[in-house]
Amino acid sequence: MFRLWAKIFKDNRQLRDTVICDDSQDSRTHKIFHAMDEIVYQFDLGKPIWLDSTVQEFKRHDKVRFTQDNFIETIDFDYLEIHVIEED
């Protein structure tokens, strides 16, 4: 089971969160991108851009924050954080 936890924060307060579960046999990368598709759908957001620094942070910690720099449109929160909480 692969589970990814997504949280939206504003002013150091968590506004929303969701956990995406994936039991498929896809690669880890595909599971992450499928989970991101579900997250942006549930939170009604545009897809964030994976900058080089974002990718490196995610590889190191299995956790990353997407700030305004990662979005094309203006966001009404400080950041979206995703965190891998379980992997097969």
N, C-alpha and C positions, 0 to 999 in steps of 0.2 A: 504494500500500500504506500502510495506517495501522497503526502499532504502538504499543502502550502497555505500559510496563514497570511492574510492581507489585512492591513489596518490603515485607516486614514486619520491623520492627526492635524489639529489646529490649536495653536496657543498651548501646546504641551498637554492637550486633552485628546483622548481617543474618541472620534466621532462615530466611526463605523468599523466593523470587522467582518470577515468571513473566512471560512476554511474550505478549501477546494481539495477534494479527494480524487485520486486517479488510480484505478486498478488495471489500466491497460498495460500492454507489453511494449509500449513505445519507449524510445530512449529518454533519458533524463531531460535532455534539451527539449524534446517534443512535449513532454509532460509539463515543463515549466511554461512553454508558450501556450499550450492549451489552457493551463490554469490562468495565465494572464488574460487570455481572451474572455474567460468566464468572469474574471474579476472586473475588467473594464465594462462588461455587459451589466453585471449586478450593480456596480457603482455609477453607471451611466457616465463613463469617462472616455476620452480619446486614448488610444494606445500610447504609452510612454515610449520614448526613444532610449534604447540601450546604448549609452555612451561608453567609451572605453573604460573610463573610471568606474562606471556602474558595473560593468562586466567583471572587472578585476575585484571589486569589493564583494560581489556576489560569489565569485569563485573562492575567495579567502574565507568568508564567514557564513555562506549559505543564507545571507540576509542582506538586503539593500534598501535604500530609500530613494524614491523618485521625487525630486523637487520640481519646481517650476521650470528649471533648465531642461528637464526631460520631456516636457509636454509642449506641443505646438500652441494649443489654445490656453487661455488663462484658467487657472484652477482656483477654487475658493477655499483651499486648505493649504497647510504648510508642506506636507509630504505624504506620500503613499509608501508604506513599508511592506515588503514581502519577506517571508521567512520560511524556509523549509523546516517543517517540524517532524516529518517522518519520511524515511525512504526505505525501500525494500532492501 
